[in-house]
């Protein structure tokens, strides 16, 4: 009985590996990303780009997510994206920032120039 329980997670991991993307850039907290999403409108499909700063990252193999924050018309908008989703066509890192925290939730209370992060040049 114990042997079967130990075997199941490896088979699940093997199945998950087939669906994971291999060509992802290194995504860190504080990075500014441009994500290309496949949007379906009626019977047509198009790519819509979303830009923002990564304020949170959740690593869980196939279920890894990133939280992107951007300001639209003075209102802060956050959206959680599944990194390995087939709907995501491309992820480009436009800017890397130097941060000292794993979650940047403090950006929610800031506005204007106070939300700027120091750029990291590598």
Phi and psi in degrees as GROMACS dihedral restraints (atoms count N, CA, C in turn):
[ dihedral_restraints ]
;  ai    aj    ak    al  type     phi  dphi    fc
    3     4     5     6     1   -65.1    20    10
    4     5     6     7     1   -33.5    20    10
    6     7     8     9     1   -63.7    20    10
    7     8     9    10     1   -39.6    20    10
    9    10    11    12     1   -66.7    20    10
   10    11    12    13     1   -39.8    20    10
   12    13    14    15     1   -63.7    20    10
   13    14    15    16     1   -38.9    20    10
   15    16    17    18     1   -71.8    20    10
   16    17    18    19     1   -27.8    20    10
   18    19    20    21     1   -78.5    20    10
   19    20    21    22     1   -31.9    20    10
   21    22    23    24     1   -61.0    20    10
   22    23    24    25     1   -46.6    20    10
   24    25    26    27     1   -59.9    20    10
   25    26    27    28     1   -33.7    20    10
   27    28    29    30     1   -68.2    20    10
   28    29    30    31     1   -36.4    20    10
   30    31    32    33     1   -70.0    20    10
   31    32    33    34     1   -35.9    20    10
   33    34    35    36     1   -65.4    20    10
   34    35    36    37     1   -42.1    20    10
   36    37    38    39     1   -63.2    20    10
   37    38    39    40     1   -38.6    20    10
   39    40    41    42     1   -66.2    20    10
   40    41    42    43     1   -39.2    20    10
   42    43    44    45     1   -67.3    20    10
   43    44    45    46     1   -41.4    20    10
   45    46    47    48     1   -63.9    20    10
   46    47    48    49     1   -35.1    20    10
   48    49    50    51     1   -62.0    20    10
   49    50    51    52     1   -29.7    20    10
   51    52    53    54     1   -70.3    20    10
   52    53    54    55     1   -25.5    20    10
   54    55    56    57     1   -96.0    20    10
   55    56    57    58     1    -9.5    20    10
   57    58    59    60     1   -78.0    20    10
   58    59    60    61     1   143.5    20    10
   60    61    62    63     1   -82.2    20    10
   61    62    63    64     1   140.2    20    10
   63    64    65    66     1  -101.1    20    10
   64    65    66    67     1   -17.6    20    10
   66    67    68    69     1  -100.7    20    10
   67    68    69    70     1    30.2    20    10
   69    70    71    72     1   -80.9    20    10
   70    71    72    73     1   140.3    20    10
   72    73    74    75     1   -74.6    20    10
   73    74    75    76     1   165.6    20    10
   75    76    77    78     1   -71.3    20    10
   76    77    78    79     1   110.1    20    10
   78    79    80    81     1  -100.4    20    10
   79    80    81    82     1   124.8    20    10
   81    82    83    84     1  -122.7    20    10
   82    83    84    85     1   166.5    20    10
   84    85    86    87     1   -67.4    20    10
   85    86    87    88     1   136.3    20    10
   87    88    89    90     1    93.0    20    10
   88    89    90    91     1    -7.6    20    10
   90    91    92    93     1   -73.3    20    10
   91    92    93    94     1   144.7    20    10
   93    94    95    96     1   -94.3    20    10
   94    95    96    97     1   124.1    20    10
   96    97    98    99     1  -116.0    20    10
   97    98    99   100     1   157.0    20    10
   99   100   101   102     1  -126.3    20    10
  100   101   102   103     1   109.9    20    10
  102   103   104   105     1  -106.7    20    10
  103   104   105   106     1   127.8    20    10
  105   106   107   108     1   -94.8    20    10
  106   107   108   109     1   113.2    20    10
  108   109   110   111     1  -104.2    20    10
  109   110   111   112     1   140.3    20    10
  111   112   113   114     1   -85.9    20    10
  112   113   114   115     1   114.1    20    10
  114   115   116   117     1  -108.8    20    10
  115   116   117   118     1   134.6    20    10
  117   118   119   120     1  -107.6    20    10
  118   119   120   121     1   121.1    20    10
  120   121   122   123     1  -120.7    20    10
  121   122   123   124     1   105.5    20    10
  123   124   125   126     1    67.8    20    10
  124   125   126   127     1  -121.1    20    10
  126   127   128   129     1  -105.5    20    10
  127   128   129   130     1     7.8    20    10
  129   130   131   132     1  -104.7    20    10
  130   131   132   133     1   150.0    20    10
  132   133   134   135     1  -122.7    20    10
  133   134   135   136     1   141.0    20    10
  135   136   137   138     1  -143.9    20    10
  136   137   138   139     1   166.0    20    10
  138   139   140   141     1  -102.7    20    10
  139   140   141   142     1   125.2    20    10
  141   142   143   144     1  -113.3    20    10
  142   143   144   145     1   131.8    20    10
  144   145   146   147     1   -96.9    20    10
  145   146   147   148     1   139.3    20    10
  147   148   149   150     1  -124.0    20    10
  148   149   150   151     1   132.4    20    10
  150   151   152   153     1  -119.0    20    10
  151   152   153   154     1   149.3    20    10
  153   154   155   156     1   173.7    20    10
  154   155   156   157     1  -177.2    20    10
  156   157   158   159     1  -104.0    20    10
  157   158   159   160     1   136.2    20    10
  159   160   161   162     1   -76.6    20    10
  160   161   162   163     1   115.0    20    10
  162   163   164   165     1  -104.5    20    10
  163   164   165   166     1   -15.1    20    10
  165   166   167   168     1  -152.7    20    10
  166   167   168   169     1   151.8    20    10
  168   169   170   171     1  -141.7    20    10
  169   170   171   172     1   133.9    20    10
  171   172   173   174     1  -124.4    20    10
  172   173   174   175     1   111.6    20    10
  174   175   176   177     1   -93.4    20    10
  175   176   177   178     1   114.8    20    10
  177   178   179   180     1  -147.0    20    10
  178   179   180   181     1    50.2    20    10
  180   181   182   183     1    52.5    20    10
  181   182   183   184     1  -108.7    20    10
  183   184   185   186     1   -70.5    20    10
  184   185   186   187     1   -30.1    20    10
  186   187   188   189     1   -93.5    20    10
  187   188   189   190     1    25.7    20    10
  189   190   191   192     1   -67.6    20    10
  190   191   192   193     1   136.6    20    10
  192   193   194   195     1  -130.0    20    10
  193   194   195   196     1   157.0    20    10
  195   196   197   198     1  -129.8    20    10
  196   197   198   199     1   145.8    20    10
  198   199   200   201     1  -106.0    20    10
  199   200   201   202     1   120.8    20    10
  201   202   203   204     1  -105.6    20    10
  202   203   204   205     1   133.5    20    10
  204   205   206   207     1  -121.1    20    10
  205   206   207   208     1   134.0    20    10
  207   208   209   210     1  -144.9    20    10
  208   209   210   211     1   160.2    20    10
  210   211   212   213     1  -108.8    20    10
  211   212   213   214     1   122.2    20    10
  213   214   215   216     1  -120.1    20    10
  214   215   216   217     1   118.9    20    10
  216   217   218   219     1    51.2    20    10
  217   218   219   220     1    43.1    20    10
  219   220   221   222     1    79.8    20    10
  220   221   222   223     1     1.0    20    10
  222   223   224   225     1  -113.7    20    10
  223   224   225   226     1   128.6    20    10
  225   226   227   228     1   -77.1    20    10
  226   227   228   229     1   132.2    20    10
  228   229   230   231     1  -125.0    20    10
  229   230   231   232     1   130.1    20    10
  231   232   233   234     1  -120.2    20    10
  232   233   234   235     1   142.3    20    10
  234   235   236   237     1  -142.3    20    10
  235   236   237   238     1   139.5    20    10
  237   238   239   240     1   -98.7    20    10
  238   239   240   241     1   128.8    20    10
  240   241   242   243     1  -117.4    20    10
  241   242   243   244     1   135.7    20    10
  243   244   245   246     1   -78.0    20    10
  244   245   246   247     1   120.6    20    10
  246   247   248   249     1   -65.8    20    10
  247   248   249   250     1   -38.2    20    10
  249   250   251   252     1   -94.6    20    10
  250   251   252   253     1    16.5    20    10
  252   253   254   255     1   -68.0    20    10
  253   254   255   256     1   141.2    20    10
  255   256   257   258     1   -69.9    20    10
  256   257   258   259     1   -14.8    20    10
  258   259   260   261     1   -74.7    20    10
  259   260   261   262     1   -21.7    20    10
  261   262   263   264     1   -85.2    20    10
  262   263   264   265     1   117.1    20    10
  264   265   266   267     1   -88.6    20    10
  265   266   267   268     1   -39.5    20    10
  267   268   269   270     1  -150.2    20    10
  268   269   270   271     1   149.4    20    10
  270   271   272   273     1  -132.2    20    10
  271   272   273   274     1   119.1    20    10
  273   274   275   276     1  -119.8    20    10
  274   275   276   277     1   132.9    20    10
  276   277   278   279     1   -88.7    20    10
  277   278   279   280     1   114.7    20    10
  279   280   281   282     1   -90.8    20    10
  280   281   282   283     1   -25.5    20    10
  282   283   284   285     1  -158.2    20    10
  283   284   285   286     1   140.5    20    10
  285   286   287   288     1  -109.9    20    10
  286   287   288   289     1   140.5    20    10
  288   289   290   291     1  -123.1    20    10
  289   290   291   292     1   152.1    20    10
  291   292   293   294     1   -89.3    20    10
  292   293   294   295     1   116.7    20    10
  294   295   296   297     1  -130.9    20    10
  295   296   297   298     1   158.5    20    10
  297   298   299   300     1  -121.5    20    10
  298   299   300   301     1    15.9    20    10
  300   301   302   303     1  -130.5    20    10
  301   302   303   304     1   158.6    20    10
  303   304   305   306     1   -89.8    20    10
  304   305   306   307     1   -20.0    20    10
  306   307   308   309     1  -132.3    20    10
  307   308   309   310     1   131.3    20    10
  309   310   311   312     1  -104.7    20    10
  310   311   312   313     1    46.7    20    10
  312   313   314   315     1   -68.3    20    10
  313   314   315   316     1   -18.0    20    10
  315   316   317   318     1   -66.9    20    10
  316   317   318   319     1   -17.0    20    10
  318   319   320   321     1   -67.6    20    10
  319   320   321   322     1   -18.6    20    10
  321   322   323   324     1   -65.2    20    10
  322   323   324   325     1   -32.7    20    10
  324   325   326   327     1   -90.1    20    10
  325   326   327   328     1    -6.7    20    10
  327   328   329   330     1   -99.6    20    10
  328   329   330   331     1   157.2    20    10
  330   331   332   333     1  -140.8    20    10
  331   332   333   334     1   154.9    20    10
  333   334   335   336     1    67.4    20    10
  334   335   336   337     1  -133.5    20    10
  336   337   338   339     1   -70.3    20    10
  337   338   339   340     1   -17.1    20    10
  339   340   341   342     1   -69.7    20    10
  340   341   342   343     1   -14.8    20    10
  342   343   344   345     1   -89.1    20    10
  343   344   345   346     1    -1.4    20    10
  345   346   347   348     1   -70.2    20    10
  346   347   348   349     1   143.3    20    10
  348   349   350   351     1  -113.7    20    10
  349   350   351   352     1   148.3    20    10
  351   352   353   354     1   -71.7    20    10
  352   353   354   355     1   128.3    20    10
  354   355   356   357     1   -74.8    20    10
  355   356   357   358     1   141.5    20    10
  357   358   359   360     1  -104.9    20    10
  358   359   360   361     1   122.3    20    10
  360   361   362   363     1  -101.0    20    10
  361   362   363   364     1   122.8    20    10
